[in-house]
Amino acid sequence: MTKSVLEEIKSSNWRRKMDHIVHFVIFFMGIFCSLCVIFFAKHYSIGERSKFTLPAENFLQVREDFHVKKFLDPPKTVSTAADVGQKNEALSIIKIAEEFKNDGKEDKALKLFEHAIALAPKHPEILTKFGEFLEHSQRDVVKADQLYFQALIVNPKHESALQNRQRTANIVDSLDQETLAELDSKRDALSQIHESSAALRRAKKEAYFQHIYHSVGIEGNTMSLSQTRSILETRLAVAGKSIDEHNEILGLDAALKYINASLVNRNDFINLKDILEIHKRVLGHVDPIEGGVLRTTQVYVGGHIPPGPGDLQVLMNRFEQWLNSPQAQSLHPVKLAALAHYKLVHIHPFADGNGRTSRLLMNTILMRAGYPPAIIAKQQRLQYYDALQTANEGDVRPFVRFIAECTGRTLDLYLWATGGLTPQIPIMAEQEDAGMVLKIDPVAEGSGENVIRDATNGG
């Protein structure tokens, strides 16, 4: 065999080897590229994007947790021509309102201030001017402080708002502390009534019906108080009402019984499993599959977009840690209960039943501290939602005050029913289908016995 033939054979063999190597490299590059595509598709898809956008550690840290002068950076917004026009109009109205105020026409000034706020609710100058009017002319320092606070949320460096808050913050804090101390006094007065008191037992039973009636009513349930009581006492269906409305009432009843039997007298911390057990009963009759399970889909609640489903486990673990932290446990029970309610409903961990579960968690904390479960009247739904919205915007104090108000009203209900308060205190009165309306029975008034009448059935 000639030398040229051998060289040609060797060259041919080398080319074949190179072809194999090239094919081998291409094959593994294809595998590598496929794995990269799968990896990025998995982690950057819409459904899983939240795994890379997990909120920061202070995601649930509301502004009230910070120092008075310390504010988070305000969100950046883009103003349209219409927004600018409304702001200019509102500023012009403010000037006219101040002229009315200087002329002593405070009623007209108040209407103009309210109109200006409606036109530009996030303008720091308008918020501050309205706050000054409320503080000095209307003597409403609490509302004024809230407006200064909102102005600083929008512009943390607004000089007038900062100066005003330095003056009002301590005053409002003292007023809030007085309110909480008054609630403690009423709680202590209620604790002096022996459990064997027939009046106390009747009040507890009626408050139980009230709590369920109002809590499901906030969510749109159309059952009246007398119908709610009938379902709970007889377990018989009400004609003309949906199965879901019946099941919502029965679910809340089951959840309250679980709380009373398992959580109220327990000395350890409330954990995530307890919250899931509460929700399992709340939704157990309506949707047993979703009951006690964290949602797996995105939900939308008005203008609030809760975290994605991929973040819920981490956020709920953080919530559990906060709920049982020394910082949280050192708070006044009413404040802790309100914050726990807000933080849980803000996460919105369930597909349905978040509001009911949050209110039950709140009342579990209250009952552990010796308070009765606070009743949020369904007639206060708008005020309730407005306070939650204000908390979403950065100021949770109005929501805490709202819960304190509801707690105080519930305490008054118990004390009135057991003879612990004067009969001049109306509770949930003069409201359509308000439930329990407290008044003095003409027959019993002479004997000093207080009588509770049900507004839905006259007795």
N, C-alpha and C positions, 0 to 999 in steps of 0.2 A: 504494500500500500504506500502510495507516494506521500511525501510530506505535506503537500497542499491539501490532499484529501483528509489527512489526520487533523490538520488545522481547521478545515471546514467543519469536521465532525465536532471538534471541541467548541468551535464557535456556536454551532447549532445547539449543543448541550447547554452552553452558558446562557444562550437566549431563552431556552426553555426554562432554566432555573430562574432567570430574571422575571419571566412571565409569571411563574408560580409565586414568586415573592410579591410582585405587584398585585396579583389577584388576592393574595393573602392579606396584604396591607389594606386594599380596597374593602375586603370583606369586614375586617375589624374596624375600619373607619366607619363603615355603614352601621355596624352594631353600636359603636360609640355615639354616632349622631342620633340614632334611634333612641338610645337611652337618654340623651340630652333633651330630645324633643318631648319624651314622656315625662321627664323630670320637670321641665319648665311648664308643660301643659298642666301638670298636676298642681303645681304650686302657684301658678299665676292665672289659673282659670278664675272666672267670676265667682264661682261657688266656693273656691278655696282661698281667694285673695286675702281674706281676713287673717290667715295664718301669718302673713307678713306685715299686717297692719294692726297687730294687737295693741290696744290702748296702753298708755304709760301707766306707771304705778299709781299715779294720782288721778286716774280716770274718774273715780267716784269721789274725789276729794272736792267737796263743794267749797265755795269761797268763804263760807262762814267758819270753815276749819282754819283759815289763815288769820294772820294779824290784821287789825283794822286797816292799816295803811298798805298792806301787801296785796296786790291784785295780779291775777294772771293777765297775759297779753290779750287784748280784746280781739275778737275775730275780725278779719278784714272783709269789708263789704264793698261792692261796686254800686255807686249811685247812678241812677238814670236821670234823664232830664225831668221826668215827672216827680221823682223823689226830691230833686233840688227845688223844684217849684213849690212842693208841699212844705218843705222846710222853711223856705223864705216866707211863705204865707203864714206859717205857724209863728215865726219870729215876729212878724208884723202884728199878729194877734196878741202876742205876749206884751208888746209895748202898749197896746190899747188896754189890756187887762191891768197892767200896772198903773195906768192913768185912772182907771175906775177904782182901783184899790186906794190910791192916794186921795181920791175924792170921797172915800168912805162908802162906795157902792160895792161892797164885798160880794154880794150875791151875784151880781153881773160879772164881776171879776172872776169868780170861781167858775162860772159857766164858760168864760172865754179861755181860762187856763185849761179846763178839761177838753175843750175843743182843740186847742193847740197840741195837747198831748196826743189826742186821737189822730191828728195829722202827722205828727213826727214823734212817735213814742220812744225813739232811741236817740234823740238829740240831747247831748249832755247839758247844753245851756238852758233848754226848755225844761228839762227835768229839774235842774237846779233852781230856776226861777219859781217853778211851781212848788217845789219843796220849801223855799223861803216863804212863799205866801201861806202855805199850810202851817208852817211852824209859827210864824209871827201873827198872822191874822186869824187862823182857825184853831190855833193851839193844839195842832195834831202833830206832835213831835215824832211819833212812831212812823206815820206815813211819810213825813218829811224826810226822816232818816233813810227810809227805804228808797225814796227818789234820789237822794244824794248818792246812795250806794249804787243805784242803777246807772247814774251818770258816770261814776267812776269805773264801772264795768266797761262802758263804752270808751271813756277817755280817762285812764288812771292818773293823768297829770292835770286834770281840770282843777285850777286853783280854788275857785269858789266852792266847789263840791268838797274838796279836801278840807278846807277850813271849816265848812259847815259840819262835816262828819266828825272832825276833832271835837266839836262842841256837843253834838247830839249823840255820839256813839255810846258814851258812858251813861248818859241819861236813859237811853233806850234799853241798854243792858240792865240797868237797875230796875226799870219797869218790868222787863221780862223776868228777872229774878223774883220780883214781888209776886208776879202772876204764878210762877211755879211754887213759891212758898205758900200762897193761898190754896193751891191745889193740894199740897201736902196736908194743910190744916183740914181741908174737907175730907181727904182720905182718912186721916186719923180720927175724925169725928165719926165717919162711917164704920171704922174698925171697932168703935166702942159698942156698936149695936150687936147684940148676941145673935149667933147663927140661928137660934131657936125662935127668933122673932118672926111672927106670922106676917107682919107687914114687910119685913125684909125679904122673906121668901116670895111673897107676891110680887114685890118690886123686881127681884131677880128674874122671875119667870117672865114677867112682862117685858123686861129689858132684853131678855133672850129673843123673844119674838120680834121686838123692835130692831135688834141688831141684824137679824137675818132679813127682815123686810126691807130695811133701808140699804143694806149692802148689795142685795141682788137688784134692788130698785135703781141704784146708781148705774148699774150695767144695762138697764133697759127693761128689767122684768116688770110686767104690768099687774102683778098680783097686788091686791089691797092687803092691808094689815090683817083684817078679819079673815081673808082667804088664806093668807100665810099661816095664821094661827090654826085655822081649820086643818090644813094639810099636815102640819106638825103634830097636832093632837089626835087626829083621826086616821091619817094616812089615806084619806079618801080623795079622789080626784075632784077638781073644780071644773064644772062644765064651761066650755068655751075657751079654755086656756090650753096652751100647747104643752106637749110632753116635756120639752126642754125647760120650760118655766117651772114645772113641777120638780124636775130633776135638779135644777139649780138650787132650789130651796132645800131639797133633801140632801144635796151634796154639802151645803154649808152647815146644815144640822149635823151631819156626820163628822165634818172637820172640827166643829166646836166641841163635840163630845170627845173626840180624840185629844184635843188640846186640854180639856178639863181633866181627862183621865190620865194623860201621859206626860204633859209638859209643864203644867202650872206649878205643881208641887215638887218638881224635880230640881235638884240642887246643882246639877252640872250645866254645861254650856248648851246653847241651842246650836245644832250643827246642820249641815246641808241635808243630811238624811231626814231630819225632822221637818225641814221645809218641804222636801219632796213628799213626805208622808201627808203633810197638810194639803198640798196640791192634789195628791192622789185622791183624796176624799172630796175635795172641792169639785173636781171634774169627773169623779168616778161614775156618777150616774149619767152624766151628759156624754162623755167621751172616755171610756175606760182605757183606750189605747194610749191617748195622750196624757192621761192622768199620772202625775208623779214622774214625768220624763221631760228632760230638757228638749226644747224645740230643735228641729233639724232644718228649718227653713227660715228665711229672712222675713221679718214682719215690719209693719209700718204703723205708727201710732200718731195720727195727726201730723204735726210738724216735727215730731221726734222720730229719728231712725235709730232703733236699738242696735246693739252690737250684733255682728253676724254669728251664726250658729257655731262656727269653729272656735269662737272666743269664749263661749259661755262657761265651759268647765273651769277655765282659768279664772274668769271673773267671779264666778260663784265661790271658788276656793278663796279668792281674795276677800270677798264679801264675808264669808264665814270667819276668816281670820280677823277682819275688822270688828265684826259683831262681838267677838269674844276677847278683843284686845283690852289691855288695861285702860287705854285711852277712852274706848267706848264705854266700858263698864263704870268709868268715873263720872260719866254724864248723868244729869238728872233723868230719871226713868221716862218722863214724858218726852224729853228731847231725844233720848236714845230711841224710843219707840217711833217717833216721827222720822228721824233720820234713817232708821232701818226700813221703814215703809218706803221712803223716797228712793233710797239706793236700790232696793230690790225691784221696784216698779220701773226704775230707770234702766236697769239691765234687761228687764222684760224677758226672763229666761224661758217662759212657757208659751206655747201656741195660743192658749186661752186661759182665762182665770187668773191673770197676773194681779189685777186690782184686788180681787177677793182674797187671794193668798197674802198679798202685802198687808191688807188690813187685818187679817188674822194674825200674822206675825207681829204686827204692831200691838195688837191686843194681848197676845201671849206675853210680851214684855211688860205691858201695863199690869196684867193680872199677877205676874210674878212679883211685882213691886207693891201689891196690895190695892191697886186701883181696879175699878170695874172696867169691863171692855168699853172703850169709847164708841159712841154711836155717831157716825157721820150721816146726817139726814140727807135723803135723796133730794130734798128741796135745795140743798146747798151744793148740788153737783157742780154748777158753774163756778162757784167760789172755790170749791175743792180742786177743780181742774186748773183754774187760774193760778192757784197757789203752786201747783205742781209745775206749771209752765214757767212761773217766776223762778222756781228752784232750778229748772233746766237752764235758765238764762244766767244763773250764777248766784242768786240770793235765796237761800233755803229758809231764812228766818220767818218770812210770812207763812210758809207751810207749817213750821214748828208752832207758830202762834195759832194757826187754824186748828191744829190737832189739840193744842192746849185748851182752846175754846170749846171744842167738842168734848174733851175730857171733863172740863168744868161743868158743862151742861148735863152730862151724864151723871156726874156726882150730885148735882142739884136735884136731878130726877130721883135718885135713891134717897137723898136726905129729905126731900119734900115728902116722898111716899111714906117714909118712916117717921115723919114728924120732926125731923131735924132742922127744917128751915121754915121761915114764915111763908104764908100762902101767897104773898105778892109776887113770887118769882115765877114767871111764865116759862114753860119749856116747850119748844116746838109748837107754839100756839099760833092761831090765826093763819094757818097754812093749809092749802087744799090737801086732803088726805094725809095730814101730817103725822098720823099715828096717835101717839099718846099726847093728849092735851091736859095739862094740869090745871085744875080749878077746884074751888071749894064747893062741896055739896051743901046746899042750904040746910039740909037736915042735920048733917054731921058737923056743921060749922059751930053750932052752939056747944057741942060736946068736945070740940077741939080735935076731932078726928079728921085727918086728911083723906080724901077719896080721889082715886084716879079714875077718870072716865075715858073710854076709848072713842076717839073722834069718828071712827069708821062705822061703829054700830051703836053709838049713843050710850054705852054702859058696859 
